[in-house]
Amino acid sequence: MKLNKIITLITCLAMGLCCFTGCSNSAEESKDNNKIEEKAMEIRDISAKELVAEMKIGWNLGNTLDATGAEGLAAETSWGNAKTREDMFALLKNTGFNVVRIPVTWDSHMDSDYNVDPEWMARVKEVVDYGINNDMFVILNTHHEEWYYPTKENKDEDIKQLKALWEQIAEEFKGYDEHLIFEGLNEPRLRDTAMEWTGGTPEAQEIINEYEQVFYDTVRNSGGNNSKRHLMITGYAASSQSSSLQAIKIPENDNKIIISVHGYLPYSFALDTKGTDKFDANSDAVSIDSLLLNLDSMFLSQDIPVIIGEFGCVNKDNLEDRIECSKYYISAAKSYGIPCIWWDNGSFVGSGENFGLMDRQAPAEWKTSALVNAMIECVK
């Protein structure tokens, strides 16, 4: 009898342990499922026009994840900027910026089969989350991609790589809500030719439209929230020239499309390092006004919103003129409902394109606070 009781006791204990283990596994599985559900944010089904109306002013994390001076994760700091930290985004948010554009170069982090290095993808995601965690709109793009070159000879392989890349990006971020925006291309153009910055050719413009269609189709067919993801479409070189803007083909029956354009205007003052250091609103604002009128007639009047993804004024030791130009530009764009995103490459000294605003060393702070404050005042 004692032996039977002992056997019975052991059996009961074993059954109880199995039940406990089973419950524990179920609980863990439930936790994992909850994590998956939490990651898949609810995305608002709103138009791009409604989304862009919520944007005030933005900032580019330039010369950072788009840098190409080293391999692997070391690339991020290879052009001299500090490693990106969340306090930079907290500074942006607390100052009044609510849009951040994250330029990313992917090609140097892809293998011969166009697979993105998992460590690089994870780092990009970490930086994107800095913006999302600070309740900002984040624009994620493909930046210094020397491989897409809009000619018939390059087109097929370009499309193959572009599709492979956006399949991976779309998969990684398919659970994000409307605060994450995808921008397919950055300044696609005929590099190192006489036509590089003059509008290209009709053939190049049409091939870029094909690239954009591949980007669009790939994201839209990738599942998750990407069926409602807001997408930015770019024309030849992201140019502000009328011919380049007119050549853009926009996917039909989709109200979640945004036009991306870059406008360093007026050119001699804003971008040409050997140009003038003076800004006169009575004469120099013509190029800004002309661009905005074109954007209005081509896109805004058709309820297609626009974002000026890059703008700024090179530092020529002319702070007051930079403030005057920026205030005019941002205020004029605001009157049309167009948010502007300053190109900050982290550069402050030397004879090059010094667009730096933020000192990114810890703790992050504004190095040109007077200019930044003047910009923020325009969008309040």
ABEGO torsion letter per residue (X at the ends): XAAAAAAAAAAAAAAAAAAAAAAAAAAAAAAAAAAAAAABBBBBBBBAAAAAAABABBBBBBGBAABAABBEAAAAAAAGBBBBBAAAAAAAAAAGBABBBBBBBAAAABBAAGBBBAAAAAAAAAAAAAAAAAGBBBBBBBBBBAABBBBAAAAAAAAAAAAAAAAAAAAAAAABBAABBBBABBGBBBBGBAAAAAGEBAAAAAAAAAAAAAAAAAAAAAEEAAAABBBBBBBBGGBABAAAAAABBBBBGBAABBBBBBBBOBAAAAABAABBABBBAAAAAAAAAAAAAAAAAAAAAAGBBBBBABBEBBBAGBAAAAAAAAAAAAAAAAAAGBBBBBBBAGBABEABBBABABBABOBBBBABAAAAAAAAAAAX
